[in-house]
Amino acid sequence: MAYFDAASAAPLHPVGRQALLAALDEGWADPARLYREGRRARLLLDAARQAAAEAVECRPDELVFTPSGTRAVHAGIEGALAGRRRVGRHLIVSAVEHSSVLHAAEVHEAQGGSVTEVGVDRTGAVAPDAFAGSLRPDTALACLQSANHEVGTVQPVAEVAEACRAAGVPLLVDAAQSLGWGPVAGDWSLLTASAHKWGGPSGVGLLVVRKGVRFAPRGPLDERESGRAAGFENIPAVVAAAASLRAVRAEAAEEAARLRELTERIRTRVPALVPDVEVTGDPERRLPGIVTFSCLYVDGETVLHELDGAGFSVSSGSSCTSSTLTPSHVLRAMGVLSEGNVRVSLPPGTPAEDVERFLTVLPGVVAGVREKLGAPVPAGGVRGAERGDEQSGAPAVNAPVVDTPAVDALVVDALGRRCPIPVIELARVIGDVPVGGTVRVLADDEAARLDIPAWCEMREQEYVGEEPADRGSAYVVRRIS
């Protein structure tokens, strides 16, 4: 089985495993006690803090261990906002932050605070000028991830941190995806991370608060971890987290170069092997091991199931793999295709042979899913409008097509059907209207709002816009080629 979902959780590093087993015997006592076992536990905890601080490039007394990366984010945001409540209650986040940041922003807004969400371009990157333009006199905190967890795009943290510093606003950086590859550049104020992203054990997060940053911990006070993370420290897990971080950093330069070559191989060859694919994320400013692409006319959940059966564990931002049946907020903010989305995130040590096998299996998997859905078949993989003579022999999905009085307009009723069905039905009939004619797609699936405009851009048709309908929405497309 080839595990390609390291962005969710990386396999435990061998050094981390050894440290965990050793610390189970040596680090079980209360590090706050003065007897021998307590002193031994304190030495292990202090050594782990020193090692983690060296990796972050901060002072040891600026770093605390939390029960998870999510808890580090929540504690960091809550504490920074509370510490600067006299300044104001305005919070800035990017539109592609991890859900832990966005959930904290929702709570802040529900409690009377204000939130500005800075948009991103189609690569998933924020513009430093746009971020700086959102700063206000009442801004208490700004948040920006170091690199995106879904598409791998690296954010301009140093430039944003400079603008925040000039405005006197602390910047919290979620470094969960990038910390294993190197320290975060820039004059940031707070930083969070999660050990299971770099090959440490789950249940360990980092929260760094630079000296001079006003910070007021929320909740009942606790003497542990400077009052910023309540509860007895999980010393064996903390020791393993620090040991694995040091180990992956020692291998980072060589392994990053190797994984970049493998992910570039995927980025280049998938569009050549599979027609109608959009590769997402910045092609240059990205993490070494993450590559994401979306396939037209594909049910993402089925693709993941088929790939799992073929021996590949991958992830997806498609709506059909979400418990809410809505597209990933990251893909939505980028304005890229969400249907058939596949995220490949390679853990260190991934064999090149596994990537080659993946590239061999993927075309057949996608073709098989498209055939089952009755999707149009591209003529030789050439981009352009699908015509009736390019359709597959598979039976059509029974979404009724109703002629309107005008001969140059069609209405596709896809109400009650999940994407990619509305997009497939649009593709099947676009050739039935003349150039300049329109197709109105009636759909009530949230993903259609993203996928129909994305289809138009990929197929060089004009997306006219969304219109209200009795049920759902009407998405209007004009044929221009």
Salt bridges, closest charged atoms under 4 A:
ASP5 OD1 - ARG343 NH2 2.85
GLU26 OE1 - ARG40 NE 3.16
ASP30 OD2 - ARG33 NE 3.47
ASP30 OD1 - ARG224 NH1 2.87
ASP46 OD1 - ARG42 NH1 3.34
GLU54 OE1 - ARG246 NH2 3.63
ASP61 OD2 - ARG59 NH2 2.69
ASP61 OD2 - LYS211 NZ 3.46
GLU62 OE1 - ARG210 NH1 3.52
GLU78 OE1 - ARG71 NH2 3.84
ASP138 OD1 - ARG136 NE 2.90
ASP187 OD2 - ARG165 NE 2.96
GLU225 OE1 - ARG49 NH1 2.78
GLU233 OE1 - ARG224 NH1 3.29
GLU251 OE2 - HIS13 NE2 3.32
GLU255 OE2 - ARG258 NH2 2.71
GLU261 OE1 - ARG265 NH2 2.73
GLU264 OE1 - ARG286 NH2 2.74
ASP276 OD1 - ARG459 NH1 2.39
GLU278 OE2 - ARG122 NH2 2.44
GLU306 OE2 - LYS372 NZ 3.80
GLU356 OE2 - ARG265 NH1 2.80
GLU356 OE2 - ARG269 NH1 2.82
GLU386 OE2 - ARG459 NE 3.17
ASP444 OD2 - ARG471 NH2 2.98
ASP445 OD1 - ARG418 NH1 3.23
GLU446 OE1 - ARG449 NH1 2.93
GLU457 OE2 - ARG122 NE 3.59
GLU460 OE2 - ARG383 NH2 3.79
GLU462 OE1 - ARG478 NH1 3.28
GLU466 OE2 - ARG449 NH2 2.62
GLU467 OE1 - ARG440 NH2 3.21
